[in-house]
Amino acid sequence: MKALGKEWKAAMRPALLAASAMASAIALPVLAIGQDRVVAPKEFQAEECYGISKARQNDCQTLTHSCAGMSSVDQDPASWIYLPAGTCVKIVGGRKISKV
């Protein structure tokens, strides 16, 4: 009787694997349909956000340098980047007004 149990388990492994794969293939699209997607706006108002840009990633001149991409430190309080309006206040360290 033990031998029959082992054979049955060995025979059921591929069937169980196939059934699991089929259930996943059916369930994932159904689950994805119920979720809301965030869609990027096609047009948005831009605002300057100070103090969050990486070094050499700023968008325009400041009092300390004269061109985009010239900031020498991360999170320079005088350097800014363009972001969609309303986004700056959601970022830690982001300010709409320069500290300098």
N, CA, C and O atoms as CSV, one atom per row, in Angstrom:
chain,resi,resn,atom,element,x,y,z
A,1,MET,N,N,0.810,-1.185,0.000
A,1,MET,CA,C,0.000,0.000,0.000
A,1,MET,C,C,0.858,1.256,0.000
A,1,MET,O,O,0.492,2.250,-0.627
A,2,LYS,N,N,2.017,1.229,0.706
A,2,LYS,CA,C,2.893,2.396,0.724
A,2,LYS,C,C,3.430,2.701,-0.668
A,2,LYS,O,O,3.551,3.867,-1.041
A,3,ALA,N,N,3.752,1.669,-1.435
A,3,ALA,CA,C,4.297,1.866,-2.775
A,3,ALA,C,C,3.287,2.567,-3.667
A,3,ALA,O,O,3.652,3.428,-4.468
A,4,LEU,N,N,2.023,2.203,-3.531
A,4,LEU,CA,C,0.990,2.838,-4.328
A,4,LEU,C,C,0.877,4.323,-3.971
A,4,LEU,O,O,0.647,5.151,-4.852
A,5,GLY,N,N,1.036,4.668,-2.690
A,5,GLY,CA,C,0.985,6.058,-2.264
A,5,GLY,C,C,2.107,6.877,-2.863
A,5,GLY,O,O,1.891,8.008,-3.298
A,6,LYS,N,N,3.307,6.313,-2.891
A,6,LYS,CA,C,4.444,7.038,-3.469
A,6,LYS,C,C,4.268,7.235,-4.960
A,6,LYS,O,O,4.575,8.304,-5.489
A,7,GLU,N,N,3.770,6.198,-5.653
A,7,GLU,CA,C,3.558,6.304,-7.104
A,7,GLU,C,C,2.482,7.344,-7.408
A,7,GLU,O,O,2.591,8.114,-8.362
A,8,TRP,N,N,1.445,7.348,-6.580
A,8,TRP,CA,C,0.369,8.293,-6.800
A,8,TRP,C,C,0.857,9.728,-6.617
A,8,TRP,O,O,0.510,10.610,-7.402
A,9,LYS,N,N,1.669,9.961,-5.569
A,9,LYS,CA,C,2.221,11.296,-5.330
A,9,LYS,C,C,3.121,11.726,-6.472
A,9,LYS,O,O,3.071,12.874,-6.912
A,10,ALA,N,N,3.955,10.793,-6.956
A,10,ALA,CA,C,4.855,11.115,-8.066
A,10,ALA,C,C,4.080,11.420,-9.336
A,10,ALA,O,O,4.472,12.290,-10.113
A,11,ALA,N,N,2.970,10.701,-9.551
A,11,ALA,CA,C,2.157,10.922,-10.746
A,11,ALA,C,C,1.387,12.231,-10.649
A,11,ALA,O,O,1.104,12.845,-11.678
A,12,MET,N,N,1.041,12.674,-9.454
A,12,MET,CA,C,0.244,13.881,-9.271
A,12,MET,C,C,1.068,15.168,-9.330
A,12,MET,O,O,0.510,16.244,-9.540
A,13,ARG,N,N,2.361,15.074,-9.151
A,13,ARG,CA,C,3.192,16.293,-9.164
A,13,ARG,C,C,3.063,17.077,-10.469
A,13,ARG,O,O,2.797,18.278,-10.415
A,14,PRO,N,N,3.240,16.455,-11.642
A,14,PRO,CA,C,3.086,17.226,-12.886
A,14,PRO,C,C,1.670,17.776,-13.060
A,14,PRO,O,O,1.483,18.884,-13.561
A,15,ALA,N,N,0.679,16.991,-12.642
A,15,ALA,CA,C,-0.700,17.458,-12.776
A,15,ALA,C,C,-0.956,18.654,-11.860
A,15,ALA,O,O,-1.619,19.614,-12.253
A,16,LEU,N,N,-0.433,18.593,-10.653
A,16,LEU,CA,C,-0.583,19.705,-9.712
A,16,LEU,C,C,0.128,20.953,-10.223
A,16,LEU,O,O,-0.390,22.064,-10.107
A,17,LEU,N,N,1.302,20.765,-10.781
A,17,LEU,CA,C,2.048,21.883,-11.345
A,17,LEU,C,C,1.288,22.514,-12.510
A,17,LEU,O,O,1.205,23.739,-12.606
A,18,ALA,N,N,0.739,21.693,-13.384
A,18,ALA,CA,C,-0.024,22.204,-14.529
A,18,ALA,C,C,-1.281,22.933,-14.067
A,18,ALA,O,O,-1.626,23.985,-14.606
A,19,ALA,N,N,-1.964,22.376,-13.070
A,19,ALA,CA,C,-3.176,23.026,-12.556
A,19,ALA,C,C,-2.842,24.362,-11.899
A,19,ALA,O,O,-3.586,25.330,-12.060
A,20,SER,N,N,-1.740,24.427,-11.166
A,20,SER,CA,C,-1.332,25.684,-10.532
A,20,SER,C,C,-0.995,26.736,-11.579
A,20,SER,O,O,-1.375,27.898,-11.438
A,21,ALA,N,N,-0.289,26.339,-12.620
A,21,ALA,CA,C,0.067,27.280,-13.688
A,21,ALA,C,C,-1.183,27.795,-14.391
A,21,ALA,O,O,-1.277,28.980,-14.712
A,22,MET,N,N,-2.133,26.912,-14.628
A,22,MET,CA,C,-3.371,27.311,-15.297
A,22,MET,C,C,-4.178,28.270,-14.411
A,22,MET,O,O,-4.711,29.265,-14.904
A,23,ALA,N,N,-4.269,27.983,-13.131
A,23,ALA,CA,C,-4.999,28.861,-12.219
A,23,ALA,C,C,-4.353,30.239,-12.149
A,23,ALA,O,O,-5.055,31.249,-12.107
A,24,SER,N,N,-3.028,30.290,-12.135
A,24,SER,CA,C,-2.326,31.574,-12.114
A,24,SER,C,C,-2.568,32.354,-13.394
A,24,SER,O,O,-2.792,33.564,-13.358
A,25,ALA,N,N,-2.524,31.664,-14.519
A,25,ALA,CA,C,-2.725,32.325,-15.808
A,25,ALA,C,C,-4.129,32.918,-15.913
A,25,ALA,O,O,-4.321,33.954,-16.549
A,26,ILE,N,N,-5.098,32.269,-15.298
A,26,ILE,CA,C,-6.467,32.768,-15.343
A,26,ILE,C,C,-6.677,33.874,-14.310
A,26,ILE,O,O,-7.360,34.858,-14.594
A,27,ALA,N,N,-6.102,33.727,-13.122
A,27,ALA,CA,C,-6.372,34.655,-12.019
A,27,ALA,C,C,-5.663,36.000,-12.169
A,27,ALA,O,O,-6.239,37.023,-11.800
A,28,LEU,N,N,-4.459,36.039,-12.686
A,28,LEU,CA,C,-3.706,37.287,-12.736
A,28,LEU,C,C,-4.385,38.384,-13.561
A,28,LEU,O,O,-4.480,39.517,-13.090
A,29,PRO,N,N,-4.859,38.088,-14.771
A,29,PRO,CA,C,-5.552,39.161,-15.503
A,29,PRO,C,C,-6.831,39.631,-14.806
A,29,PRO,O,O,-7.166,40.814,-14.852
A,30,VAL,N,N,-7.535,38.713,-14.167
A,30,VAL,CA,C,-8.759,39.084,-13.456
A,30,VAL,C,C,-8.424,40.017,-12.304
A,30,VAL,O,O,-9.138,40.993,-12.076
A,31,LEU,N,N,-7.357,39.735,-11.577
A,31,LEU,CA,C,-6.946,40.592,-10.474
A,31,LEU,C,C,-6.472,41.946,-10.977
A,31,LEU,O,O,-6.729,42.967,-10.340
A,32,ALA,N,N,-5.787,41.968,-12.104
A,32,ALA,CA,C,-5.252,43.222,-12.644
A,32,ALA,C,C,-6.360,44.151,-13.127
A,32,ALA,O,O,-6.203,45.371,-13.081
A,33,ILE,N,N,-7.466,43.598,-13.584
A,33,ILE,CA,C,-8.570,44.423,-14.085
A,33,ILE,C,C,-9.152,45.280,-12.976
A,33,ILE,O,O,-9.566,46.412,-13.226
A,34,GLY,N,N,-9.191,44.766,-11.764
A,34,GLY,CA,C,-9.798,45.473,-10.654
A,34,GLY,C,C,-8.952,46.585,-10.068
A,34,GLY,O,O,-9.431,47.317,-9.202
A,35,GLN,N,N,-7.726,46.737,-10.502
A,35,GLN,CA,C,-6.855,47.751,-9.925
A,35,GLN,C,C,-6.896,49.038,-10.731
A,35,GLN,O,O,-6.953,49.016,-11.961
A,36,ASP,N,N,-6.865,50.171,-10.014
A,36,ASP,CA,C,-6.814,51.469,-10.683
A,36,ASP,C,C,-5.388,51.743,-11.130
A,36,ASP,O,O,-4.437,51.483,-10.394
A,37,ARG,N,N,-5.248,52.262,-12.328
A,37,ARG,CA,C,-3.923,52.623,-12.821
A,37,ARG,C,C,-3.735,54.124,-12.704
A,37,ARG,O,O,-4.676,54.901,-12.863
A,38,VAL,N,N,-2.512,54.512,-12.424
A,38,VAL,CA,C,-2.173,55.926,-12.392
A,38,VAL,C,C,-1.688,56.294,-13.788
A,38,VAL,O,O,-0.721,55.720,-14.288
A,39,VAL,N,N,-2.348,57.233,-14.399
A,39,VAL,CA,C,-2.010,57.638,-15.751
A,39,VAL,C,C,-1.340,59.005,-15.689
A,39,VAL,O,O,-1.851,59.928,-15.055
A,40,ALA,N,N,-0.203,59.125,-16.345
A,40,ALA,CA,C,0.502,60.409,-16.388
A,40,ALA,C,C,-0.315,61.420,-17.184
A,40,ALA,O,O,-0.851,61.091,-18.243
A,41,PRO,N,N,-0.410,62.625,-16.688
A,41,PRO,CA,C,-1.168,63.636,-17.430
A,41,PRO,C,C,-0.469,63.981,-18.747
A,41,PRO,O,O,0.759,64.011,-18.824
A,42,LYS,N,N,-1.262,64.236,-19.762
A,42,LYS,CA,C,-0.682,64.568,-21.068
A,42,LYS,C,C,-0.074,65.967,-21.057
A,42,LYS,O,O,0.979,66.199,-21.650
A,43,GLU,N,N,-0.729,66.875,-20.393
A,43,GLU,CA,C,-0.209,68.236,-20.265
A,43,GLU,C,C,-0.276,68.620,-18.796
A,43,GLU,O,O,-1.267,68.337,-18.124
A,44,PHE,N,N,0.756,69.254,-18.303
A,44,PHE,CA,C,0.750,69.671,-16.904
A,44,PHE,C,C,1.454,71.000,-16.750
A,44,PHE,O,O,2.288,71.382,-17.572
A,45,GLN,N,N,1.105,71.695,-15.684
A,45,GLN,CA,C,1.773,72.935,-15.335
A,45,GLN,C,C,3.068,72.577,-14.613
A,45,GLN,O,O,3.058,71.729,-13.721
A,46,ALA,N,N,4.161,73.196,-14.974
A,46,ALA,CA,C,5.449,72.932,-14.325
A,46,ALA,C,C,5.694,73.949,-13.215
A,46,ALA,O,O,5.224,75.085,-13.276
A,47,GLU,N,N,6.441,73.517,-12.201
A,47,GLU,CA,C,6.872,74.423,-11.143
A,47,GLU,C,C,8.338,74.138,-10.833
A,47,GLU,O,O,8.834,73.035,-11.060
A,48,GLU,N,N,9.015,75.146,-10.314
A,48,GLU,CA,C,10.410,74.980,-9.909
A,48,GLU,C,C,10.432,74.400,-8.503
A,48,GLU,O,O,9.736,74.885,-7.610
A,49,CYS,N,N,11.242,73.352,-8.313
A,49,CYS,CA,C,11.345,72.726,-6.994
A,49,CYS,C,C,12.812,72.782,-6.566
A,49,CYS,O,O,13.682,72.185,-7.200
A,50,TYR,N,N,13.064,73.505,-5.485
A,50,TYR,CA,C,14.418,73.735,-5.001
A,50,TYR,C,C,14.850,72.680,-3.982
A,50,TYR,O,O,14.030,72.150,-3.232
A,51,GLY,N,N,16.145,72.387,-3.968
A,51,GLY,CA,C,16.744,71.582,-2.916
A,51,GLY,C,C,16.635,70.082,-3.055
A,51,GLY,O,O,16.928,69.363,-2.100
A,52,ILE,N,N,16.224,69.578,-4.214
A,52,ILE,CA,C,16.096,68.123,-4.348
A,52,ILE,C,C,16.929,67.533,-5.482
A,52,ILE,O,O,17.037,66.312,-5.593
A,53,SER,N,N,17.520,68.379,-6.325
A,53,SER,CA,C,18.235,67.856,-7.489
A,53,SER,C,C,19.576,67.235,-7.096
A,53,SER,O,O,20.230,67.654,-6.142
A,54,LYS,N,N,19.949,66.230,-7.864
A,54,LYS,CA,C,21.267,65.618,-7.701
A,54,LYS,C,C,22.309,66.563,-8.297
A,54,LYS,O,O,21.979,67.451,-9.083
A,55,ALA,N,N,23.559,66.363,-7.918
A,55,ALA,CA,C,24.636,67.170,-8.487
A,55,ALA,C,C,24.630,67.032,-10.006
A,55,ALA,O,O,24.500,65.930,-10.540
A,56,ARG,N,N,24.769,68.139,-10.679
A,56,ARG,CA,C,24.810,68.229,-12.137
A,56,ARG,C,C,23.501,67.829,-12.832
A,56,ARG,O,O,23.502,67.508,-14.020
A,57,GLN,N,N,22.391,67.849,-12.092
A,57,GLN,CA,C,21.095,67.517,-12.681
A,57,GLN,C,C,20.083,68.657,-12.561
A,57,GLN,O,O,18.897,68.456,-12.823
A,58,ASN,N,N,20.537,69.854,-12.167
A,58,ASN,CA,C,19.625,70.990,-12.038
A,58,ASN,C,C,19.180,71.478,-13.417
A,58,ASN,O,O,19.837,71.207,-14.422
A,59,ASP,N,N,18.059,72.200,-13.455
A,59,ASP,CA,C,17.496,72.623,-14.732
A,59,ASP,C,C,17.915,74.012,-15.201
A,59,ASP,O,O,17.828,74.292,-16.397
A,60,CYS,N,N,18.359,74.878,-14.326
A,60,CYS,CA,C,18.713,76.211,-14.796
A,60,CYS,C,C,19.675,76.912,-13.842
A,60,CYS,O,O,20.077,76.353,-12.822
A,61,GLN,N,N,20.033,78.132,-14.187
A,61,GLN,CA,C,21.040,78.880,-13.428
A,61,GLN,C,C,20.573,79.258,-12.034
A,61,GLN,O,O,19.376,79.292,-11.751
A,62,THR,N,N,21.527,79.538,-11.176
A,62,THR,CA,C,21.258,80.021,-9.825
A,62,THR,C,C,22.217,81.163,-9.540
A,62,THR,O,O,22.886,81.651,-10.450
A,63,LEU,N,N,22.291,81.592,-8.298
A,63,LEU,CA,C,23.243,82.639,-7.923
A,63,LEU,C,C,24.678,82.135,-7.952
A,63,LEU,O,O,25.603,82.936,-8.087
A,64,THR,N,N,24.888,80.823,-7.828
A,64,THR,CA,C,26.242,80.273,-7.743
A,64,THR,C,C,26.768,79.714,-9.060
A,64,THR,O,O,27.970,79.473,-9.178
A,65,HIS,N,N,25.922,79.504,-10.036
A,65,HIS,CA,C,26.374,79.018,-11.349
A,65,HIS,C,C,25.426,79.527,-12.427
A,65,HIS,O,O,24.311,79.959,-12.138
A,66,SER,N,N,25.886,79.470,-13.670
A,66,SER,CA,C,25.149,80.154,-14.725
A,66,SER,C,C,24.468,79.238,-15.742
A,66,SER,O,O,23.998,79.714,-16.775
A,67,CYS,N,N,24.407,77.930,-15.468
A,67,CYS,CA,C,23.858,77.064,-16.500
A,67,CYS,C,C,23.236,75.804,-15.901
A,67,CYS,O,O,23.543,75.418,-14.773
A,68,ALA,N,N,22.370,75.181,-16.666
A,68,ALA,CA,C,21.774,73.911,-16.259
A,68,ALA,C,C,22.863,72.846,-16.164
A,68,ALA,O,O,23.799,72.827,-16.963
A,69,GLY,N,N,22.731,71.973,-15.188
A,69,GLY,CA,C,23.691,70.889,-15.024
A,69,GLY,C,C,24.984,71.303,-14.363
A,69,GLY,O,O,25.960,70.554,-14.414
A,70,MET,N,N,25.025,72.465,-13.745
A,70,MET,CA,C,26.267,72.958,-13.157
A,70,MET,C,C,26.326,72.877,-11.631
A,70,MET,O,O,27.355,73.225,-11.053
A,71,SER,N,N,25.268,72.434,-10.959
A,71,SER,CA,C,25.331,72.352,-9.493
A,71,SER,C,C,26.368,71.301,-9.105
A,71,SER,O,O,26.478,70.258,-9.749
A,72,SER,N,N,27.110,71.581,-8.068
A,72,SER,CA,C,28.225,70.702,-7.712
A,72,SER,C,C,27.920,69.763,-6.546
A,72,SER,O,O,28.717,68.873,-6.250
A,73,VAL,N,N,26.781,69.948,-5.881
A,73,VAL,CA,C,26.427,69.095,-4.746
A,73,VAL,C,C,24.981,68.619,-4.863
A,73,VAL,O,O,24.151,69.277,-5.491
A,74,ASP,N,N,24.688,67.476,-4.256
A,74,ASP,CA,C,23.316,66.996,-4.176
A,74,ASP,C,C,22.514,67.910,-3.255
A,74,ASP,O,O,23.048,68.431,-2.276
A,75,GLN,N,N,21.266,68.099,-3.560
A,75,GLN,CA,C,20.326,68.879,-2.755
A,75,GLN,C,C,20.804,70.309,-2.471
A,75,GLN,O,O,20.619,70.831,-1.371
A,76,ASP,N,N,21.406,70.914,-3.457
A,76,ASP,CA,C,21.823,72.313,-3.333
A,76,ASP,C,C,20.571,73.165,-3.119
A,76,ASP,O,O,19.657,73.126,-3.942
A,77,PRO,N,N,20.514,73.931,-2.032
A,77,PRO,CA,C,19.299,74.708,-1.754
A,77,PRO,C,C,19.003,75.788,-2.791
A,77,PRO,O,O,17.874,76.273,-2.857
A,78,ALA,N,N,19.977,76.174,-3.595
A,78,ALA,CA,C,19.766,77.200,-4.613
A,78,ALA,C,C,19.418,76.602,-5.976
A,78,ALA,O,O,18.961,77.325,-6.861
A,79,SER,N,N,19.625,75.302,-6.160
A,79,SER,CA,C,19.384,74.665,-7.461
A,79,SER,C,C,17.974,74.089,-7.516
A,79,SER,O,O,17.442,73.618,-6.510
A,80,TRP,N,N,17.378,74.133,-8.706
A,80,TRP,CA,C,16.012,73.638,-8.849
A,80,TRP,C,C,15.858,72.792,-10.095
A,80,TRP,O,O,16.691,72.823,-11.001
A,81,ILE,N,N,14.765,72.030,-10.119
A,81,ILE,CA,C,14.381,71.263,-11.302
A,81,ILE,C,C,12.885,71.496,-11.538
A,81,ILE,O,O,12.142,71.829,-10.614
A,82,TYR,N,N,12.459,71.315,-12.796
A,82,TYR,CA,C,11.039,71.412,-13.109
A,82,TYR,C,C,10.331,70.129,-12.708
A,82,TYR,O,O,10.827,69.031,-12.957
A,83,LEU,N,N,9.171,70.277,-12.087
A,83,LEU,CA,C,8.299,69.160,-11.729
A,83,LEU,C,C,6.865,69.549,-12.056
A,83,LEU,O,O,6.561,70.737,-12.167
A,84,PRO,N,N,5.982,68.574,-12.211
A,84,PRO,CA,C,4.567,68.921,-12.371
A,84,PRO,C,C,4.068,69.679,-11.135
A,84,PRO,O,O,4.454,69.355,-10.012
A,85,ALA,N,N,3.233,70.666,-11.335
A,85,ALA,CA,C,2.715,71.481,-10.236
A,85,ALA,C,C,2.080,70.601,-9.166
A,85,ALA,O,O,1.310,69.690,-9.471
A,86,GLY,N,N,2.412,70.884,-7.915
A,86,GLY,CA,C,1.883,70.135,-6.797
A,86,GLY,C,C,2.744,68.978,-6.349
A,86,GLY,O,O,2.486,68.392,-5.298
A,87,THR,N,N,3.766,68.630,-7.123
A,87,THR,CA,C,4.620,67.493,-6.799
A,87,THR,C,C,5.698,67.871,-5.795
A,87,THR,O,O,6.064,67.052,-4.952
A,88,CYS,N,N,6.206,69.074,-5.865
A,88,CYS,CA,C,7.333,69.492,-5.028
A,88,CYS,C,C,7.023,69.356,-3.544
A,88,CYS,O,O,7.869,68.904,-2.773
A,89,VAL,N,N,5.819,69.742,-3.140
A,89,VAL,CA,C,5.466,69.697,-1.722
A,89,VAL,C,C,5.339,68.265,-1.205
A,89,VAL,O,O,5.307,68.052,0.007
A,90,LYS,N,N,5.267,67.284,-2.102
A,90,LYS,CA,C,5.154,65.880,-1.708
A,90,LYS,C,C,6.516,65.228,-1.495
A,90,LYS,O,O,6.585,64.109,-0.986
A,91,ILE,N,N,7.596,65.901,-1.872
A,91,ILE,CA,C,8.946,65.349,-1.787
A,91,ILE,C,C,9.650,65.926,-0.566
A,91,ILE,O,O,9.660,67.139,-0.355
A,92,VAL,N,N,10.235,65.047,0.229
A,92,VAL,CA,C,10.956,65.488,1.422
A,92,VAL,C,C,12.118,66.393,1.003
A,92,VAL,O,O,12.947,65.999,0.182
A,93,GLY,N,N,12.176,67.582,1.554
A,93,GLY,CA,C,13.237,68.530,1.223
A,93,GLY,C,C,12.903,69.455,0.081
A,93,GLY,O,O,13.634,70.414,-0.167
A,94,GLY,N,N,11.812,69.193,-0.627
A,94,GLY,CA,C,11.432,70.033,-1.765
A,94,GLY,C,C,10.805,71.336,-1.306
A,94,GLY,O,O,9.987,71.357,-0.387
A,95,ARG,N,N,11.202,72.433,-1.961
A,95,ARG,CA,C,10.687,73.751,-1.632
A,95,ARG,C,C,10.378,74.506,-2.921
A,95,ARG,O,O,11.076,74.352,-3.923
A,96,LYS,N,N,9.341,75.310,-2.888
A,96,LYS,CA,C,9.015,76.127,-4.060
A,96,LYS,C,C,9.814,77.412,-4.103
A,96,LYS,O,O,9.867,78.081,-5.136
A,97,ILE,N,N,10.444,77.766,-2.977
A,97,ILE,CA,C,11.235,78.996,-2.869
A,97,ILE,C,C,12.650,78.642,-2.447
A,97,ILE,O,O,12.842,77.795,-1.574
A,98,SER,N,N,13.641,79.278,-3.054
A,98,SER,CA,C,15.037,79.025,-2.720
A,98,SER,C,C,15.362,79.497,-1.316
A,98,SER,O,O,14.833,80.506,-0.850
A,99,LYS,N,N,16.236,78.762,-0.644
A,99,LYS,CA,C,16.695,79.174,0.688
A,99,LYS,C,C,17.759,80.260,0.588
A,99,LYS,O,O,18.035,80.946,1.573
A,100,VAL,N,N,18.354,80.424,-0.574
A,100,VAL,CA,C,19.448,81.373,-0.740
A,100,VAL,C,C,18.919,82.719,-1.148
A,100,VAL,O,O,19.695,83.656,-1.337
